[in-house]
Amino acid sequence: MLTSLRQGHVASLRVTVARARSLDEMPHDVYLVDLTPASDAAGGGGRFDEVSLLECLEPVLDAAGGPPSWVVDVARSHRSDHNGLGEAHLSILLADDENAPIDSPVRDLTGVVRAAFAVLARSSPPAQGALSRGDAISGARAAVAHAFPGVDPQGLSLTDEEHHQTEGRWSVGLAQPGETRYQVQLGFVPEAPASAHVHRMPLGEVVDSVGP
């Protein structure tokens, strides 16, 4: 069991990339993907190598533009009753260019994050089957709760939904009545149906749910 701890073997890994106006503000966009590192040991679990993960995510920092402001958080926990295998979480918070005018459009990083996550997902076994409607809605609620820990997922109301079957993707709209809306794209990374992009927005903002 302690061998798994010493060698950094983990059974699951969540990678999160978030964007905010500043490092001290709530993110407006959060991307996440869950991975199952390929086993390289008899006891199961893959090696957690944060260096290779950060190298894969480097293009995301480059695409953000402006002087980079960021926070990287890496966590790994192990339990003896799980044969010492761990759960790991790597998150990156990126701040928008603070020198840009406040009303300037925010650069969309969805494409570059998708590409980086797709590379990371190659190290995991392929997901089995597409998300059902129920799984998509519950997954969207869970994604919002992870991205914004202060939000009660059960208090979110469903505002809209759309299944993009040919792309294996769901668009789910959720809202805190009278407060905030969240547009969630499930399966925005090919071959990773549970991957999610959560966009937080004011109640009056209109979002095209057809685009990725």
Backbone as ProteinMPNN parsed JSONL, in Angstrom:
{"seq_chain_A": "MLTSLRQGHVASLRVTVARARSLDEMPHDVYLVDLTPASDAAGGGGRFDEVSLLECLEPVLDAAGGPPSWVVDVARSHRSDHNGLGEAHLSILLADDENAPIDSPVRDLTGVVRAAFAVLARSSPPAQGALSRGDAISGARAAVAHAFPGVDPQGLSLTDEEHHQTEGRWSVGLAQPGETRYQVQLGFVPEAPASAHVHRMPLGEVVDSVGP", "coords_chain_A": {"N_chain_A": [[0.819, -1.205, 0.0], [1.907, 1.248, 0.857], [3.78, 1.47, -1.083], [2.409, 2.304, -3.377], [1.782, 4.878, -2.576], [4.342, 6.032, -2.269], [5.307, 5.849, -4.871], [3.56, 7.379, -6.233], [1.191, 6.434, -7.429], [-1.948, 6.722, -8.903], [-5.494, 6.368, -9.056], [-7.362, 7.956, -10.193], [-7.731, 11.117, -11.84], [-8.329, 14.538, -11.909], [-8.402, 17.286, -14.023], [-8.385, 20.761, -14.142], [-9.077, 23.832, -15.687], [-9.365, 27.227, -15.237], [-10.77, 30.491, -15.872], [-10.549, 33.921, -15.084], [-11.359, 37.381, -14.394], [-9.491, 38.534, -12.724], [-6.97, 37.235, -10.48], [-8.157, 37.168, -8.044], [-10.847, 37.123, -8.394], [-14.081, 35.587, -9.061], [-14.199, 32.824, -11.294], [-15.09, 33.095, -14.802], [-15.191, 31.229, -16.752], [-14.854, 27.736, -16.711], [-13.084, 24.798, -17.243], [-13.09, 21.27, -17.287], [-11.793, 17.939, -16.939], [-11.973, 14.468, -16.409], [-9.707, 11.892, -15.74], [-8.373, 8.583, -16.137], [-5.553, 7.348, -15.238], [-3.365, 5.258, -17.106], [-2.605, 1.947, -16.08], [0.495, 1.124, -14.652], [1.519, -0.673, -12.974], [1.478, -3.658, -10.949], [-0.362, -3.497, -8.904], [-2.235, -1.786, -9.865], [-3.424, 1.459, -11.058], [-2.046, 4.513, -12.339], [1.02, 6.324, -12.834], [1.377, 9.478, -11.321], [2.315, 12.29, -12.846], [3.053, 15.395, -12.583], [4.607, 17.196, -13.987], [4.662, 16.452, -16.729], [1.97, 16.819, -17.261], [1.646, 19.595, -16.903], [3.31, 20.504, -18.921], [1.854, 19.717, -21.136], [-0.294, 21.42, -20.887], [0.785, 23.864, -21.314], [0.442, 25.322, -23.815], [-2.05, 26.501, -23.379], [-1.621, 28.549, -21.535], [0.014, 30.154, -23.113], [-1.793, 30.926, -25.094], [-3.514, 32.58, -23.758], [-2.624, 35.188, -23.773], [-1.2, 38.534, -23.274], [0.466, 39.733, -20.249], [1.215, 36.921, -18.359], [-0.823, 35.822, -15.71], [-1.262, 33.662, -13.118], [-2.384, 30.801, -11.199], [-1.36, 27.761, -9.934], [-2.485, 24.726, -8.723], [-1.847, 21.747, -7.062], [-2.862, 18.629, -5.97], [-2.842, 15.603, -4.079], [-4.164, 12.675, -2.79], [-4.169, 9.75, -0.709], [-5.545, 6.585, 0.221], [-5.586, 4.026, 2.64], [-7.492, 2.012, 2.57], [-8.029, 1.846, -0.068], [-6.123, 0.369, -1.273], [-3.912, 1.957, -1.198], [-3.877, 3.463, -3.47], [-4.155, 6.594, -5.167], [-6.029, 9.722, -5.423], [-5.917, 12.388, -7.611], [-5.59, 15.903, -8.274], [-5.259, 18.514, -10.465], [-5.149, 21.9, -10.956], [-5.513, 24.921, -12.809], [-5.603, 28.362, -12.628], [-6.259, 31.071, -14.598], [-5.698, 34.489, -15.139], [-7.319, 37.116, -16.883], [-5.936, 39.45, -19.277], [-4.85, 42.058, -17.472], [-4.277, 44.569, -18.32], [-5.892, 45.142, -20.391], [-8.722, 46.951, -21.734], [-11.694, 47.269, -19.737], [-14.079, 46.702, -21.023], [-13.333, 45.183, -23.156], [-13.469, 42.354, -25.382], [-13.325, 38.994, -24.119], [-10.78, 36.693, -24.718], [-11.465, 33.662, -26.315], [-10.728, 30.558, -25.085], [-11.515, 28.006, -25.557], [-11.018, 26.241, -27.731], [-8.192, 25.757, -27.644], [-7.933, 24.711, -25.087], [-9.516, 22.43, -25.359], [-7.962, 21.0, -27.222], [-5.629, 20.521, -25.709], [-6.678, 19.032, -23.558], [-7.598, 16.843, -24.998], [-5.243, 15.597, -25.757], [-4.298, 14.855, -23.223], [-6.316, 13.052, -22.562], [-5.753, 10.847, -24.073], [-4.174, 9.17, -22.622], [-5.834, 7.772, -21.022], [-8.158, 5.024, -20.613], [-10.58, 4.546, -23.231], [-13.786, 6.135, -22.971], [-16.842, 4.475, -22.162], [-19.645, 4.363, -24.08], [-22.254, 6.843, -24.734], [-23.431, 9.832, -23.043], [-26.474, 9.693, -21.265], [-29.618, 11.498, -21.165], [-30.315, 12.0, -18.485], [-27.846, 11.53, -17.211], [-26.377, 13.581, -18.377], [-27.613, 15.932, -17.409], [-27.321, 15.624, -14.608], [-24.553, 15.499, -14.582], [-23.928, 18.059, -15.498], [-24.871, 19.636, -13.377], [-23.146, 18.711, -11.358], [-20.71, 19.564, -12.417], [-20.954, 22.371, -12.298], [-21.118, 22.651, -9.52], [-18.578, 21.771, -8.787], [-16.962, 23.644, -10.087], [-17.8, 26.006, -8.9], [-17.778, 26.105, -5.752], [-19.49, 27.197, -3.81], [-22.054, 26.978, -4.719], [-25.17, 25.401, -4.55], [-25.92, 22.456, -6.021], [-28.427, 21.26, -6.164], [-30.115, 23.348, -5.969], [-30.226, 24.526, -8.404], [-31.97, 25.462, -11.3], [-33.246, 23.939, -14.261], [-32.841, 25.363, -17.377], [-32.582, 25.082, -20.131], [-31.862, 22.637, -22.682], [-29.917, 20.669, -24.929], [-29.203, 18.128, -27.198], [-26.457, 17.251, -28.955], [-26.142, 15.013, -30.99], [-24.575, 13.89, -33.078], [-22.096, 14.889, -32.499], [-21.647, 13.913, -30.037], [-22.239, 15.397, -27.747], [-23.601, 17.456, -25.13], [-25.578, 20.337, -24.434], [-26.348, 22.172, -21.673], [-28.404, 24.267, -19.836], [-28.383, 25.999, -16.794], [-29.602, 27.593, -13.807], [-29.351, 29.842, -11.042], [-32.068, 30.949, -9.543], [-32.913, 34.287, -10.158], [-30.302, 35.121, -9.85], [-27.7, 33.97, -11.133], [-26.68, 32.573, -14.275], [-25.712, 29.48, -15.811], [-24.034, 28.017, -18.436], [-23.488, 24.894, -19.646], [-21.321, 22.769, -21.298], [-21.259, 19.505, -22.041], [-19.045, 16.88, -22.786], [-17.302, 18.258, -24.434], [-14.772, 17.669, -25.163], [-13.553, 15.446, -27.527], [-14.192, 11.929, -27.359], [-14.314, 12.006, -24.633], [-16.847, 12.007, -22.914], [-17.733, 12.983, -20.438], [-16.334, 15.275, -20.002], [-16.262, 18.794, -19.316], [-17.355, 22.153, -19.929], [-17.913, 25.004, -18.252], [-19.7, 27.921, -18.312], [-20.086, 30.896, -16.727], [-22.507, 33.435, -16.296], [-24.199, 36.649, -16.433], [-27.728, 37.019, -15.732], [-29.021, 38.18, -17.932], [-27.485, 37.655, -20.161], [-27.099, 36.272, -23.402], [-26.643, 33.113, -24.841], [-25.304, 31.145, -27.461], [-26.229, 27.967, -27.848], [-25.594, 26.146, -29.728], [-23.03, 26.201, -30.757], [-19.658, 24.916, -29.948]], "CA_chain_A": [[0.0, 0.0, 0.0], [2.767, 2.422, 0.918], [4.493, 1.578, -2.355], [1.587, 3.141, -4.256], [1.937, 6.257, -2.119], [5.693, 6.517, -2.573], [5.509, 5.925, -6.316], [2.607, 8.318, -6.81], [0.187, 5.773, -8.255], [-3.292, 7.248, -8.679], [-6.547, 5.701, -9.817], [-8.169, 8.961, -10.893], [-7.119, 12.441, -11.943], [-9.165, 15.599, -12.471], [-7.663, 18.469, -14.466], [-9.284, 21.908, -14.251], [-8.543, 25.123, -16.132], [-10.363, 28.27, -14.985], [-10.421, 31.848, -16.294], [-11.207, 34.968, -14.31], [-10.875, 38.73, -14.701], [-8.264, 38.662, -11.944], [-6.74, 36.049, -9.67], [-8.967, 37.242, -6.829], [-12.264, 37.13, -8.744], [-14.707, 34.316, -9.412], [-13.999, 32.528, -12.716], [-16.227, 33.177, -15.721], [-15.178, 29.991, -17.527], [-14.13, 26.642, -16.069], [-13.025, 23.582, -18.051], [-12.594, 20.148, -16.493], [-11.815, 16.605, -17.533], [-11.576, 13.401, -15.496], [-8.863, 10.922, -16.418], [-7.984, 7.372, -15.425], [-4.205, 7.053, -15.734], [-3.127, 3.864, -17.465], [-1.883, 1.214, -15.039], [1.864, 0.713, -14.955], [1.963, -1.472, -11.841], [0.629, -4.816, -10.69], [-1.419, -3.104, -7.987], [-3.155, -0.865, -10.526], [-3.13, 2.884, -10.946], [-0.971, 5.049, -13.152], [1.913, 7.265, -12.159], [0.969, 10.873, -11.424], [3.47, 13.106, -13.221], [2.521, 16.737, -12.799], [5.439, 17.921, -14.951], [4.174, 16.176, -18.084], [0.649, 17.442, -17.382], [1.823, 21.036, -17.079], [3.873, 20.716, -20.258], [0.75, 19.572, -22.089], [-1.187, 22.569, -20.728], [1.533, 25.095, -21.583], [-0.16, 26.136, -24.882], [-3.193, 27.253, -22.87], [-1.074, 29.783, -20.97], [0.487, 30.984, -24.221], [-2.934, 31.454, -25.839], [-4.252, 33.555, -22.956], [-2.187, 36.517, -24.18], [-0.926, 39.493, -22.219], [1.347, 39.224, -19.193], [0.504, 35.81, -17.722], [-1.079, 35.786, -14.273], [-1.835, 32.336, -12.954], [-2.198, 30.029, -9.971], [-1.397, 26.317, -10.165], [-2.71, 23.975, -7.489], [-1.7, 20.31, -7.266], [-3.196, 17.89, -4.75], [-2.884, 14.147, -4.24], [-4.488, 12.008, -1.531], [-4.149, 8.291, -0.776], [-6.27, 5.915, 1.305], [-5.138, 2.65, 2.844], [-8.544, 1.075, 2.183], [-8.071, 1.791, -1.529], [-4.829, -0.219, -1.641], [-2.904, 3.002, -1.291], [-3.999, 4.235, -4.709], [-4.55, 7.957, -4.856], [-6.825, 10.589, -6.274], [-5.126, 13.596, -7.836], [-6.282, 17.044, -8.872], [-4.392, 19.599, -10.914], [-5.977, 23.007, -11.446], [-4.843, 26.154, -13.223], [-6.44, 29.558, -12.723], [-5.649, 32.091, -15.445], [-6.337, 35.8, -15.107], [-7.317, 37.831, -18.155], [-4.972, 40.54, -19.372], [-5.33, 43.148, -16.63], [-4.029, 45.843, -18.998], [-6.907, 45.333, -21.427], [-9.898, 47.716, -21.29], [-12.67, 46.448, -19.03], [-15.147, 46.287, -21.931], [-12.785, 44.442, -24.289], [-13.928, 40.962, -25.375], [-12.423, 38.013, -23.53], [-10.333, 35.722, -25.706], [-12.044, 32.337, -26.088], [-9.685, 29.537, -25.047], [-12.125, 26.68, -25.613], [-10.346, 25.398, -28.713], [-6.857, 25.341, -27.204], [-8.128, 23.825, -23.932], [-10.0, 21.156, -25.904], [-6.828, 20.295, -27.823], [-4.752, 20.05, -24.633], [-7.375, 17.967, -22.84], [-7.668, 15.667, -25.871], [-3.945, 14.924, -25.635], [-4.278, 14.212, -21.912], [-7.277, 11.948, -22.528], [-5.208, 9.675, -24.766], [-3.532, 8.292, -21.645], [-6.89, 7.077, -20.287], [-8.976, 4.111, -21.421], [-11.712, 5.257, -23.84], [-15.052, 6.076, -22.239], [-17.809, 3.532, -22.722], [-21.003, 4.845, -24.302], [-22.565, 8.268, -24.664], [-24.206, 10.247, -21.879], [-27.923, 9.783, -21.378], [-30.117, 12.813, -20.759], [-30.199, 12.111, -17.036], [-26.435, 11.665, -16.869], [-25.92, 14.898, -18.811], [-28.121, 16.96, -16.492], [-26.645, 15.468, -13.32], [-23.16, 15.864, -14.797], [-23.851, 19.519, -15.578], [-25.003, 20.141, -12.006], [-21.912, 18.391, -10.647], [-19.644, 20.411, -12.943], [-21.138, 23.704, -11.718], [-20.782, 22.568, -8.101], [-17.121, 21.692, -8.669], [-16.377, 24.911, -10.528], [-18.198, 27.067, -7.967], [-18.123, 25.317, -4.562], [-20.543, 27.797, -3.005], [-23.354, 26.778, -5.369], [-25.871, 24.153, -4.248], [-26.389, 21.932, -7.312], [-29.849, 20.939, -6.111], [-30.87, 24.595, -6.061], [-30.163, 25.018, -9.775], [-33.112, 25.106, -12.152], [-32.907, 23.638, -15.653], [-33.426, 26.374, -18.259], [-32.609, 24.587, -21.51], [-31.001, 21.484, -22.942], [-29.838, 20.283, -26.34], [-28.322, 16.991, -27.428], [-25.788, 17.278, -30.254], [-25.864, 13.579, -31.042], [-23.483, 13.554, -33.992], [-20.84, 15.3, -31.876], [-21.545, 13.295, -28.726], [-22.136, 16.519, -26.812], [-24.831, 18.029, -24.579], [-25.59, 21.707, -23.922], [-27.316, 22.229, -20.578], [-28.49, 25.562, -19.168], [-28.815, 25.951, -15.4], [-29.673, 28.939, -13.238], [-29.765, 30.167, -9.687], [-33.147, 31.912, -9.797], [-32.685, 35.666, -9.764], [-28.895, 35.424, -9.59], [-26.676, 33.665, -12.125], [-26.907, 31.475, -15.207], [-24.544, 28.672, -16.172], [-24.18, 27.214, -19.64], [-22.547, 23.792, -19.501], [-21.119, 21.899, -22.454], [-20.759, 18.183, -21.662], [-18.46, 16.177, -23.92], [-16.669, 19.2, -25.366], [-13.55, 17.005, -25.616], [-13.895, 14.186, -28.192], [-13.868, 10.694, -26.642], [-14.414, 12.227, -23.181], [-18.212, 12.528, -22.801], [-17.978, 13.661, -19.164], [-15.597, 16.542, -19.934], [-17.238, 19.879, -19.187], [-17.022, 23.575, -19.982], [-18.939, 25.758, -17.537], [-19.626, 29.368, -18.541], [-20.931, 31.652, -15.791], [-22.907, 34.672, -16.963], [-25.349, 37.354, -15.858], [-29.023, 36.489, -16.167], [-29.461, 38.738, -19.202], [-26.604, 37.31, -21.273], [-27.638, 35.252, -24.298], [-25.591, 32.222, -25.308], [-25.65, 30.227, -28.543], [-25.93, 26.621, -27.364], [-25.272, 25.265, -30.841], [-21.587, 26.153, -30.906], [-18.981, 24.138, -28.927]], "C_chain_A": [[0.858, 1.262, 0.0], [3.572, 2.588, -0.358], [3.725, 2.461, -3.326], [1.72, 4.606, -3.882], [3.29, 6.81, -2.523], [5.896, 6.719, -4.066], [4.485, 6.815, -7.013], [1.567, 7.687, -7.7], [-1.205, 6.284, -7.898], [-4.279, 6.511, -9.573], [-7.39, 6.686, -10.604], [-7.473, 10.311, -10.832], [-8.129, 13.403, -12.546], [-8.277, 16.798, -12.796], [-8.665, 19.588, -14.71], [-8.51, 23.125, -14.734], [-9.648, 26.153, -15.967], [-9.833, 29.615, -15.449], [-11.23, 32.844, -15.505], [-10.646, 36.317, -14.73], [-9.577, 39.021, -13.965], [-8.137, 37.423, -11.078], [-7.607, 36.02, -8.421], [-10.466, 37.22, -7.111], [-12.765, 35.728, -9.078], [-14.524, 34.049, -10.907], [-15.272, 32.747, -13.534], [-16.303, 31.951, -16.62], [-14.333, 28.956, -16.801], [-14.233, 25.414, -16.97], [-12.502, 22.445, -17.17], [-12.719, 18.84, -17.255], [-11.32, 15.618, -16.48], [-10.842, 12.325, -16.282], [-8.623, 9.714, -15.516], [-6.61, 6.973, -15.939], [-4.013, 5.567, -15.993], [-2.264, 3.195, -16.408], [-0.49, 0.85, -15.517], [2.427, -0.135, -13.815], [0.983, -2.607, -11.603], [-0.545, -4.458, -9.799], [-2.424, -2.16, -8.594], [-2.745, 0.575, -10.327], [-1.96, 3.296, -11.814], [-0.155, 6.051, -12.365], [1.43, 8.69, -12.391], [2.206, 11.722, -11.655], [2.978, 14.502, -13.552], [3.321, 17.513, -13.835], [4.926, 17.701, -16.372], [2.794, 16.784, -18.305], [0.779, 18.933, -17.654], [2.425, 21.355, -18.443], [2.778, 20.642, -21.316], [-0.169, 20.788, -22.06], [-0.501, 23.896, -21.032], [0.924, 25.933, -22.708], [-1.357, 26.959, -24.424], [-2.721, 28.577, -22.282], [-0.618, 30.721, -22.078], [-0.676, 31.646, -24.95], [-3.691, 32.522, -25.074], [-3.869, 34.979, -23.319], [-1.934, 37.431, -22.998], [0.06, 38.933, -21.211], [0.633, 38.114, -18.424], [0.386, 35.977, -16.206], [-1.804, 34.478, -14.007], [-1.593, 31.803, -11.553], [-2.315, 28.559, -10.352], [-1.533, 25.619, -8.817], [-2.658, 22.486, -7.812], [-1.977, 19.607, -5.946], [-3.264, 16.4, -5.063], [-3.165, 13.537, -2.876], [-4.544, 10.5, -1.749], [-4.879, 7.721, 0.429], [-5.8, 4.468, 1.41], [-6.202, 1.646, 2.417], [-8.808, 1.065, 0.683], [-6.752, 1.249, -2.069], [-3.742, 0.827, -1.837], [-2.983, 3.827, -2.552], [-4.585, 5.607, -4.406], [-5.559, 8.55, -5.815], [-6.059, 11.902, -6.394], [-5.968, 14.666, -8.515], [-5.243, 18.093, -9.223], [-5.279, 20.698, -11.487], [-5.107, 24.206, -11.775], [-5.883, 27.255, -13.291], [-5.675, 30.601, -13.511], [-6.421, 33.391, -15.308], [-6.26, 36.422, -16.49], [-6.275, 38.941, -18.121], [-5.495, 41.747, -18.597], [-5.101, 44.518, -17.26], [-5.064, 46.132, -20.082], [-8.064, 46.161, -20.884], [-10.958, 46.793, -20.715], [-13.768, 45.934, -19.947], [-14.63, 45.511, -23.143], [-13.24, 42.989, -24.228], [-12.87, 40.027, -24.801], [-12.057, 36.979, -24.586], [-10.856, 34.332, -25.345], [-10.94, 31.283, -26.175], [-10.235, 28.121, -25.212], [-11.382, 25.746, -26.561], [-9.003, 24.884, -28.23], [-6.948, 24.452, -25.966], [-8.594, 22.452, -24.405], [-8.835, 20.341, -26.469], [-5.897, 19.729, -26.75], [-5.389, 18.9, -23.864], [-7.445, 16.691, -23.682], [-6.362, 14.885, -25.819], [-3.862, 14.189, -24.301], [-5.169, 12.973, -21.888], [-6.755, 10.694, -23.224], [-4.558, 8.692, -23.804], [-4.545, 7.5, -20.832], [-7.604, 6.083, -21.19], [-10.16, 4.868, -22.01], [-12.986, 5.072, -23.035], [-16.019, 5.143, -22.953], [-19.184, 4.185, -22.841], [-21.156, 6.344, -24.149], [-23.375, 8.561, -23.408], [-25.697, 10.221, -22.19], [-28.353, 11.187, -20.962], [-29.952, 13.008, -19.255], [-28.762, 12.295, -16.59], [-25.911, 13.048, -17.241], [-26.369, 15.985, -17.836], [-27.452, 16.852, -15.127], [-25.169, 15.818, -13.436], [-22.967, 17.364, -14.88], [-23.961, 20.139, -14.19], [-23.713, 19.911, -11.218], [-20.758, 19.269, -11.117], [-19.734, 21.826, -12.384], [-20.729, 23.695, -10.251], [-19.276, 22.481, -7.891], [-16.475, 23.028, -9.022], [-16.633, 26.039, -9.541], [-18.691, 26.407, -6.68], [-19.239, 25.901, -3.707], [-21.938, 27.589, -3.556], [-23.926, 25.413, -4.99], [-26.425, 23.584, -5.552], [-27.878, 21.611, -7.327], [-30.721, 22.187, -6.185], [-30.871, 25.196, -7.451], [-31.383, 24.55, -10.558], [-32.637, 24.888, -13.582], [-33.611, 24.635, -16.562], [-33.514, 25.907, -19.707], [-31.673, 23.398, -21.623], [-31.014, 21.192, -24.436], [-28.817, 19.168, -26.482], [-27.763, 17.074, -28.841], [-25.268, 15.857, -30.504], [-24.674, 13.246, -31.93], [-22.125, 13.907, -33.401], [-20.633, 14.638, -30.519], [-21.483, 14.313, -27.61], [-23.52, 16.959, -26.358], [-24.591, 19.479, -24.187], [-26.701, 21.786, -22.884], [-27.257, 23.606, -19.931], [-29.047, 25.4, -17.769], [-28.816, 27.362, -14.84], [-29.955, 28.885, -11.748], [-30.827, 31.246, -9.843], [-32.831, 33.294, -9.246], [-31.238, 36.046, -9.571], [-28.003, 35.222, -10.816], [-27.12, 32.521, -13.018], [-25.591, 30.76, -15.486], [-24.879, 27.893, -17.436], [-23.095, 26.15, -19.608], [-22.518, 22.969, -20.782], [-20.506, 20.597, -21.952], [-20.232, 17.479, -22.899], [-17.796, 17.111, -24.907], [-15.31, 18.689, -25.84], [-13.943, 15.683, -26.279], [-13.401, 12.986, -27.385], [-13.861, 10.86, -25.129], [-15.783, 12.823, -22.893], [-18.495, 13.263, -21.499], [-17.162, 14.943, -19.013], [-16.594, 17.694, -19.972], [-16.593, 21.247, -19.332], [-18.189, 24.319, -19.353], [-18.702, 27.244, -17.761], [-20.61, 30.055, -17.605], [-21.249, 33.002, -16.407], [-24.045, 35.345, -16.207], [-26.646, 36.801, -16.425], [-29.418, 36.971, -17.548], [-28.611, 38.348, -20.385], [-27.194, 36.166, -22.078], [-26.486, 34.436, -24.851], [-26.119, 31.336, -26.412], [-25.249, 28.827, -28.113], [-25.552, 25.668, -28.481], [-23.776, 25.123, -30.995], [-20.942, 25.4, -29.777], [-18.562, 25.015, -27.765]], "O_chain_A": [[0.594, 2.212, -0.736], [4.001, 3.693, -0.691], [4.322, 3.279, -4.024], [1.766, 5.476, -4.752], [3.386, 7.917, -3.054], [6.579, 7.655, -4.481], [4.53, 6.988, -8.231], [1.094, 8.326, -8.639], [-1.594, 6.28, -6.73], [-3.953, 6.089, -10.683], [-8.057, 6.309, -11.567], [-6.728, 10.605, -9.897], [-8.721, 13.111, -13.585], [-7.505, 17.264, -11.957], [-9.669, 19.397, -15.396], [-7.417, 23.41, -14.245], [-10.747, 25.976, -16.494], [-8.628, 29.866, -15.431], [-12.426, 32.66, -15.276], [-9.585, 36.39, -15.349], [-8.676, 39.668, -14.5], [-9.084, 36.646, -10.954], [-7.776, 34.968, -7.805], [-11.273, 37.289, -6.184], [-11.985, 34.813, -9.34], [-14.681, 34.967, -11.711], [-16.384, 32.604, -13.026], [-17.356, 31.661, -17.188], [-13.234, 29.255, -16.333], [-15.321, 25.037, -17.405], [-11.57, 22.644, -16.391], [-13.607, 18.654, -18.087], [-10.368, 15.898, -15.752], [-11.289, 11.9, -17.347], [-8.668, 9.818, -14.291], [-6.51, 6.321, -16.978], [-4.442, 4.724, -15.204], [-1.313, 3.789, -15.9], [-0.305, 0.34, -16.622], [3.64, -0.303, -13.693], [-0.182, -2.538, -11.995], [-1.617, -5.051, -9.922], [-3.376, -1.761, -7.924], [-1.849, 0.884, -9.542], [-1.009, 2.539, -12.005], [-0.605, 6.563, -11.34], [1.112, 9.069, -13.518], [3.047, 11.86, -10.768], [2.538, 14.763, -14.672], [2.777, 18.397, -14.497], [4.773, 18.657, -17.132], [2.478, 17.218, -19.413], [0.104, 19.472, -18.531], [2.083, 22.369, -19.051], [2.777, 21.413, -22.275], [-0.755, 21.151, -23.079], [-1.146, 24.944, -21.008], [0.883, 27.157, -22.583], [-1.654, 27.999, -25.011], [-3.348, 29.613, -22.503], [-0.829, 31.932, -22.003], [-0.567, 32.795, -25.377], [-4.437, 33.296, -25.673], [-4.688, 35.89, -23.194], [-2.374, 37.167, -21.879], [0.45, 37.769, -21.312], [-0.451, 38.343, -17.889], [1.372, 36.24, -15.517], [-2.847, 34.213, -14.605], [-0.725, 32.281, -10.823], [-3.269, 28.163, -11.02], [-0.778, 25.897, -7.885], [-3.34, 22.018, -8.723], [-1.391, 19.953, -4.92], [-3.681, 15.988, -6.146], [-2.476, 13.85, -1.905], [-4.914, 10.028, -2.824], [-4.843, 8.292, 1.519], [-5.638, 3.777, 0.404], [-5.873, 0.553, 1.955], [-9.702, 0.362, 0.211], [-6.314, 1.609, -3.161], [-2.77, 0.6, -2.558], [-2.239, 4.796, -2.703], [-5.406, 5.759, -3.501], [-5.894, 7.978, -6.853], [-5.608, 12.46, -5.393], [-6.925, 14.371, -9.231], [-4.448, 18.507, -8.379], [-6.069, 20.453, -12.399], [-4.104, 24.472, -11.113], [-6.922, 27.102, -13.934], [-4.564, 30.975, -13.136], [-7.651, 33.399, -15.356], [-5.258, 36.275, -17.19], [-5.794, 39.32, -17.053], [-6.463, 42.385, -19.011], [-5.657, 45.515, -16.799], [-5.109, 47.235, -20.626], [-8.363, 46.086, -19.692], [-11.101, 45.656, -21.163], [-14.334, 44.868, -19.704], [-15.398, 45.211, -24.058], [-13.385, 42.438, -23.136], [-11.671, 40.245, -24.976], [-12.933, 36.451, -25.271], [-10.708, 33.881, -24.209], [-10.295, 31.135, -27.214], [-9.506, 27.146, -25.028], [-11.143, 24.585, -26.229], [-8.7, 23.701, -28.387], [-6.138, 23.54, -25.8], [-8.123, 21.429, -23.909], [-8.734, 19.139, -26.224], [-5.431, 18.595, -26.863], [-4.726, 17.91, -23.553], [-7.362, 15.587, -23.145], [-6.371, 13.654, -25.835], [-3.413, 13.044, -24.244], [-4.824, 11.965, -21.27], [-7.263, 9.598, -22.988], [-4.404, 7.514, -24.126], [-4.162, 6.644, -20.034], [-7.652, 6.276, -22.404], [-10.699, 5.756, -21.35], [-13.24, 4.0, -22.487], [-16.017, 5.036, -24.179], [-19.811, 4.52, -21.836], [-20.332, 7.022, -23.536], [-23.932, 7.655, -22.788], [-26.127, 10.674, -23.25], [-27.543, 11.969, -20.464], [-29.5, 14.062, -18.807], [-28.475, 13.105, -15.709], [-25.1, 13.624, -16.516], [-25.582, 16.862, -17.481], [-27.057, 17.864, -14.548], [-24.588, 16.372, -12.503], [-21.966, 17.893, -14.395], [-23.222, 21.068, -13.865], [-23.245, 20.797, -10.503], [-19.919, 19.674, -10.313], [-18.715, 22.422, -12.034], [-20.067, 24.623, -9.785], [-18.748, 23.045, -6.933], [-15.556, 23.485, -8.341], [-15.794, 26.921, -9.363], [-19.89, 26.174, -6.527], [-19.875, 25.168, -2.949], [-22.915, 27.986, -2.92], [-23.243, 24.395, -5.097], [-27.326, 24.184, -6.138], [-28.521, 21.681, -8.374], [-31.923, 22.096, -6.433], [-31.452, 26.26, -7.665], [-31.774, 23.385, -10.484], [-31.732, 25.575, -14.055], [-34.836, 24.748, -16.53], [-34.43, 26.301, -20.43], [-30.808, 23.181, -20.774], [-32.007, 21.44, -25.12], [-27.709, 19.252, -25.953], [-28.51, 16.978, -29.814], [-24.1, 15.555, -30.256], [-23.851, 12.405, -31.569], [-21.115, 13.299, -33.756], [-19.571, 14.781, -29.913], [-20.759, 14.123, -26.633], [-24.493, 16.849, -27.104], [-23.527, 19.818, -23.668], [-27.86, 21.499, -23.184], [-26.187, 24.06, -19.524], [-30.068, 24.74, -17.575], [-28.107, 28.233, -15.345], [-30.682, 28.021, -11.257], [-30.502, 32.363, -10.244], [-32.528, 33.466, -8.066], [-30.949, 37.174, -9.169], [-27.598, 36.19, -11.46], [-27.838, 31.618, -12.587], [-24.512, 31.348, -15.41], [-25.89, 27.193, -17.494], [-21.909, 26.473, -19.548], [-23.554, 22.531, -21.282], [-19.365, 20.584, -21.49], [-20.886, 17.474, -23.942], [-17.727, 16.802, -26.097], [-14.754, 19.211, -26.807], [-14.612, 14.867, -25.645], [-12.319, 13.028, -26.8], [-13.446, 9.95, -24.412], [-15.886, 14.025, -22.648], [-19.407, 14.088, -21.451], [-17.285, 15.63, -17.999], [-17.652, 17.581, -20.59], [-15.454, 21.471, -18.92], [-19.312, 24.273, -19.855], [-17.634, 27.765, -17.441], [-21.817, 29.826, -17.68], [-20.37, 33.648, -16.978], [-24.764, 34.702, -15.441], [-26.648, 36.182, -17.489], [-30.09, 36.242, -18.278], [-28.964, 38.671, -21.519], [-27.725, 35.208, -21.516], [-25.474, 34.989, -25.28], [-27.239, 30.83, -26.33], [-24.059, 28.525, -28.02], [-25.225, 24.509, -28.225], [-23.29, 24.042, -31.329], [-21.566, 25.229, -28.73], [-17.972, 24.523, -26.803]]}, "name": "protein", "num_of_chains": 1, "seq": "MLTSLRQGHVASLRVTVARARSLDEMPHDVYLVDLTPASDAAGGGGRFDEVSLLECLEPVLDAAGGPPSWVVDVARSHRSDHNGLGEAHLSILLADDENAPIDSPVRDLTGVVRAAFAVLARSSPPAQGALSRGDAISGARAAVAHAFPGVDPQGLSLTDEEHHQTEGRWSVGLAQPGETRYQVQLGFVPEAPASAHVHRMPLGEVVDSVGP"}
